[in-house]
Amino acid sequence: MKEIKKIFKNNIKYDLSKIGNPQRVLFFDIETTGLSPKNSKLYLIGCISIEKDNLNFRQWFSESISDETAMLQSFYEYAAKFDTLIHFNGDGFDLPYIRECAKQYYLFNPLDDYVSIDIYKKIRHLKKPLGLERMNQKTLEEFLGLHREDIYTGGELIEFYYRYTQNKDSDILHALLLHNEEDLLGMLKVVDMLSYLDFFNSTFVLESVHVNNDILILNYICNETLPHDLKLTDSMSLYISGNKVEISIPILKDELKFFFENYKDYYYLTIEDYAIHKSIGEFVDKAVKKKATKQTAYIRQFADYIYCFNMSDIDEIFKKDYKSKEKYINLAKLNFNDKEFFSEYLVEIFKHFKLLKQ
């Protein structure tokens, strides 16, 4: 078994204290000869820990298949001083694999008690809004402006490893170690994607409101900062730069209907085409009224409206028809000093653009 040690300068931008004690955080990644530990082997474990301004880099490499037990034991001994793991899709592969290996060799696996931060699981919902074709680590590295020297995939390196066990070629060893090293160094960059979660889950304050050519523009600010500017557009648009969010919402000028929930307490006036409460309707001629239904218990109102999603605690929601899914709020009745409402409204817009998990 080979053990490789290196020191790198700490260039992690993300504030790891949001996760835990940075000195107790361990980035890790494994390389194997297959997907199942029952019919493949673990041949490389790599990890990075933080010590002030430096990054401690470690790799344990299996010179032969018989080194697997010693490699696991050495890694577990080193990992004992940490309590938080950061990885990319480790919940789906690395952790189950290494757990099964430990069982096969009757080793205690301390990692099961650690906090597990799977970057992939936390950010995979951002694939569509960020316009990414894939959500693998290399794609995210390129999105963040990082390009590798390593040109191989983990699958391609399996044959390399078997060749190395036969001829101990130093060039092959370099390729095997480099792939794992760049996976780990890339992970230090990709962890910055957690900034998106911090940003979209932070508290926003509505700074200003104005109308421009039938567009309502809402400007928010928060304490978090997005690492890259973001612009998304469909029926409405969202633009984020730094810690500022600008939302542009089209204003609908139309006649819409407000439907009464307690429709049985209303009459529908057939000529006027709206509903009135029975306490008043008792004095109306029977020929021009009938009992209101869910579909006819409404009043009509021409006004300026904005889309309101499925928000709670709104007294008056307007729709074009009873079965219409689109819901609107009368713009004139909005209280722009209502911080709770506009905070919830922004959350709904983030959900609309798939920026928050539903």
N, C-alpha and C positions, 0 to 999 in steps of 0.2 A: 504493500500500500504506500502511495505517495501522499504527503501532506504539503500543500503549497500555501505559503503565507506572503501576503503583500500589504502594503500600506498605501492608501490613496488619500488625497485631500478631500475633506468633506465639502461637497458642493450641492448637497441636498437643499432644495429651495423650500420644500413643504415643511411646515411646522409640525414635527412629529410629537410635540407635547400635546397636541390635540388628541392623539391616540393613547399615549402613555408616557412613561419616563423614557426619553430617547436612549438612555444608557442601557435600557432593558429590552430594547427592540432588536429583533434579528430578522433580516431579509434572508430568505433561503430559496433554493431551487435544486432540483435533482435531475439526473440524466439516467435513463434506463435503456435496456435492450428491447423493451416491449411495453404493452399497456397493462398487463396483469403480472403481479409478482409471483403467481403460481407457475408461470411458464416463461419468465424472463428474469433478468438480473439488474440490480441497482449497481451502477458502476461509478457514479460521481455525485458527490454532495457539495454544494457551494453555499457560502453564506457571507453576509456583510453585517458588521455591527458598528456602532458609532462611539467614538471616544473623543469628545471635544471637537477639535478641528480636523480629526483624522477618521478615516474609514478603515477598519480592520477586515481584511479580506482573507477568507480561508476556503480551501478546497481539499477534499479527501477523495483520492482517485484510486480505484481498484486496479492494481496491476494485473490481477488475474481474478477469475470468478471466485476463487476461494477467499479473497480479501473482503468479501461483503460484510461479514460479521464484525471484523476489526474496524472497518470503515464506519459502520453504524455506531459501534461503541465509542469511538473517538468523537464522532459528531455529537452524540448524546451527552458526553462528558463536557464538551465545550458549550453546548446549548443550555446546560443546567443553570447558568447565571442570568438567563433571560426569562421573560414572562409573556412576551408578545411576538407573534410571528407575522411578517408581512410577505405576501407571495402573490403570484399571478395565476389564478385558476388552481391554486393549491388545494382548496377544499374539494375540487373535483378530481384531482389526480395525485399530486405530490403527497399530501397528508394521508389519504387512504392507502397509497402504495407503501409508504414508509411504515405505516402502522401494521400492515400485513407482514412486511419483512420482519419487524420486531417480534411478531407472534411466532413466525417460523423458527426464529433463533432463541425463543424464550427470553427476550430482552424486555426490560421495562421501558415503555415509550413515554417520556415526560411531556411530549408535545401536546398530548390530549388535554392537558390542564392549562395550556397557554391560551391567551386571547389570540384569535385567528382573524387577520385582516386580509381578505381576498379581494385584491384590487379589481379583478375582473367582475366578480359578482356585484360589487358596489357600483360600478360604472357602466355595466353593459346596456342599461336602458338608454344611454346617451348615444348609441350607435346612429340612430336615425337623425336626431337633431344636429349632430355634429357632421353629418354627411359622410360617415365612414363606411367603406365597403365591407370591412371585416373588423372584428374586435379582438384580434390576436395582439400579442405584445409588440411585434415588429411594426404592425400598422400604426399602433398608438405612438411608438417611438418616432416614426416618420412624421406623424401628425404634429408631434412636439418639436420637430426639427433635429432629431438625433438619427444618425446614419452609422451603420455597423461596418466593421472590417470583416466580420464573420459572414460567410455567404451560404452556410448550410442550415438545414433544418435538423431538429432532433432525430427525426426518422432517418434522414440520410446518413447520420453519424453512427448509426447502429453497426453498419458494416465496417466502418472505420475502426470502431472499438474492437471488433473481432479480429481484424487484421493486425491491430496493435498488439493484442495478446499473443500473436504468433511471432511477429518480427520486431516488436519494440521500436518501431520507427519514430524518431523524435518529431518529424513533421506531422505525423498523424496525431501524436500526443498534443502537439501545439494546437491543432485544429479542434480536438476534443475539449481541451481546457478553455480555449478562447471562446467557444460557443457558450459555455456555462458562465464564463466571466462576463461576457457581454449581455447575457440574460440578466445577470445580477446588477450590473452597472446601468443597464437600460431600465430595470425596475426602479432604481433610485430616481430616474427621470419620470417614469410613468406614475409613480406615487403622487406626483403633483396633480394628477387628474382628480384626486380626492378634493382638490380645491373647488371643483365644480359642485360637489355635494355640500361642502361648507357654505358655498355662496348661495345656492338655491334653497338651502334650509335655514338661512340666516333671517334676521329681523330687518324688514325694510321700512323706511319712512318715506311717505309721499312728500316730495319737496315742492312740486309745482304742478299746476293744471292749466292748460289753455286749449282753445279751439282754433284750428287752422283748416279752412276749406272743408267743412263738414267732417273733420277728423278730430277726435278727442285725444289729446296728448297728455299722458301721465308720466311724470319724471320721479323716480325713486332713487334712494341712496341707502347703502348699508355699510357695515364695518368690514365685510369680507371683500376680497378682490379676485376677480376672475383672471386667470393667467393669459387668456387670449380674448380678443374682441369677438363678439358673436352677434350675427344678424339672422333672424328667421322671419319669414313672411308667408302668410296665406291670406285669409280674409282680414287679418290684422297683422301688425308687424311688431317685432321686439328687437331692440338693439341694446347690447350691453358693452360697456367699455370701462375697465377698471372696476370701481365700486358703484357705478351708476347704471340705471336701467331706464330706457325710454320705451314706452308702450304707445303705439298709435292704433286707435280703435275707430273704425268707421261709424259715423252717426247715421242712423236710419231715420229718415223723415217719412212717416207713414201713419196710417190709421190702424191701430192694433186693438185687440180685445183683452179685457180683464175678466176672467171667469171666477164667479163666486163658488166657493167650495160647498156652501150650504144651499145648493141649488133648489131644494124642495121648499125653501122659504121665499121663492121668487116666482113672479109671473113674467112670461115673455110677451112683449108687445109686438104683434106681427107687422104693424105698419111702421112703427118707429124703429124696429129692429134693435131692441135692447131690452134688458130685464129691469124690473123694479121690484122692490120688496113687497110682500103680500099686504103689509100694513097700509101701504099706499094703493096697491093694486086692487083692493076691495072696492074702491070707488071708481074703477075703470070699467067701461062697458065690456060685457062678456064676449061680445062679437070680435073685439080686437085684442083679446088676451088669451093666453092658454098657460097651463102649468109649465114652468121652465124645466128643461132637462139639463144634464151636464153640458151638452153642446150649445144650449141657448141661454144659459144663465150668465150673461155678460153685459158689460157696457163697452162702448167704443170710444176711443180717444185718439185724436190726431196730435202727435207730438214728436219731439226728438228722442230717440231711444238708442241705448247701447246694449250689446249682448251681455247676458248676466250669468251664463253657465248654470250649474245646479247648486247655486248658493243658498244657504239657509238664512233665516231671519230677514227675509225681504217681504215687506207688507204687500206690495203690488207687483206682480209679475204679469207681463203682457205677452200675448202670442197672436199670430195671424189667424189661427184656427185652433179649435180644441185639441186636435191631434198633432199639432205642430210641435216638433221637438225643440225648435229654437225659442229661447226665452229672452225677454228684453226688460230693461228698466227705463222708466221715464227719466231722462237726463235732468229735467228741471227739478226733480224731487231728490236728487242726490245731495248729501251733505258731505262736502269735500273735507270737512274737519273730522269726519268719522274715521279715525285711524284703524280701528278694528275691521271695518268694512273693506277699506282699500287694501289692507294687508291680506285679507282673505281673497279679494279680487285678484291680486297679483299671484297668489298661490294657484288659483284656478287657471290663470294664463300660463304659468309654468307647466301645469299638468296638461294643458291643451297642446303645448309644444313638446310634450314628452320629456321635459327636463326634470320632472320629479316622478318617483315611482308612484304608480296609482294604488 
